[in-house]
Amino acid sequence: MSHEATQPYQRIVQDVRDKIRSGQFTAGHKLPSTRELADTYAVAPGTVQRALAELRTSGLIYSHQGLGSFVTDTAGTSVDDNTADSTARILKALQEQVQDLTARIERIEKRRDD
């Protein structure tokens, strides 16, 4: 599939997958910021967020608010993996998202109580 035929967010997802597959992005590698990716791909930040969400769901990256997005420890071995392990990766990504949201809620509640 050519880049012209894909959605902009899919192009970002594919490029990040390719960089993981080639070893350019390894476990723990910090991805460029949303703004940097938006500039690189000439897209809106929301498009980058959509791509990052898909990469998180695929278990290839995880994100920490205020720190950025990072390649998971298992990403290099799982880029082409479509077995039951993908379910475990998806669950791990969802668990990380829930933990992030829980931390956000706790901070908001703390500010409200102060």
C-alpha positions in Angstrom: 0.0 0.0 0.0 1.5 3.4 -1.0 1.7 6.2 1.5 -0.8 8.2 -0.7 -3.5 5.6 -0.2 -3.2 5.4 3.6 -4.7 7.7 6.2 -2.1 10.1 7.8 -2.3 8.4 11.2 -1.8 5.0 9.5 1.4 6.3 7.8 2.7 7.3 11.3 1.8 3.9 12.7 3.5 2.1 9.8 6.6 4.2 10.0 7.0 3.6 13.8 6.4 -0.1 13.2 9.1 -0.1 10.5 11.5 1.7 12.8 10.9 -0.9 15.5 11.2 -3.8 13.0 14.5 -2.4 11.7 15.9 -1.8 15.2 16.1 1.9 14.8 13.6 2.1 17.8 14.4 -0.4 20.5 12.9 -1.3 23.8 12.7 1.8 26.0 13.3 4.2 23.1 11.5 7.5 23.7 9.5 8.5 20.6 9.5 12.2 19.5 6.9 14.4 21.1 3.5 14.8 19.7 4.5 18.2 18.4 7.6 16.9 16.8 5.8 14.1 15.1 3.1 16.5 13.9 5.8 18.7 12.4 7.6 15.7 10.8 4.5 14.3 9.2 2.8 17.7 8.5 -0.3 16.6 10.4 -2.4 17.9 13.3 -1.5 16.9 16.8 -4.8 15.0 17.0 -3.7 12.8 14.1 -0.5 12.0 16.0 -2.6 11.2 19.1 -4.7 8.7 17.1 -1.6 7.0 15.8 -0.1 6.8 19.3 -3.4 5.3 20.6 -3.2 2.6 17.9 0.4 1.9 18.7 -0.5 1.6 22.5 -3.4 -0.7 21.7 -1.1 -2.9 19.6 1.2 -3.1 22.6 4.1 -1.5 20.7 4.4 1.6 22.9 3.3 2.9 26.3 2.9 6.4 27.4 3.4 8.3 30.7 1.8 11.7 31.1 4.5 14.4 31.1 7.2 12.0 30.1 6.3 10.9 26.6 5.8 7.6 24.7 8.2 4.8 24.8 8.7 1.5 22.9 7.7 -1.5 25.0 10.1 -4.2 26.0 8.3 -6.7 23.8 7.7 -4.5 20.7 10.8 -5.7 18.7 9.7 -9.3 18.9 6.0 -8.7 18.4 5.7 -6.3 15.5 4.5 -9.2 13.2 3.0 -11.3 15.9 -0.8 -11.9 15.5 -1.1 -14.8 18.0 -2.7 -14.9 21.5 0.2 -12.9 22.7 -1.3 -9.9 21.0 -4.2 -10.1 23.5 -1.8 -10.0 26.4 -0.1 -6.9 24.9 -3.5 -5.2 24.4 -4.5 -6.0 28.0 -1.1 -4.6 29.2 -1.6 -1.4 27.2 -5.1 -1.0 28.6 -3.8 -1.6 32.1 -1.2 1.1 31.6 -3.9 3.5 30.3 -6.1 2.8 33.3 -3.2 3.4 35.7 -2.4 6.7 33.9 -6.1 7.8 34.1 -6.3 6.7 37.8 -3.2 8.9 38.5 -4.8 11.8 36.7 -8.0 11.5 38.6 -6.1 11.3 41.9 -4.2 14.5 41.1 -7.4 16.3 40.1 -9.2 15.2 43.3 -6.2 16.2 45.4 -6.2 19.7 43.8 -9.9 20.0 44.4 -9.5 19.0 48.1 -6.6 21.4 48.7 
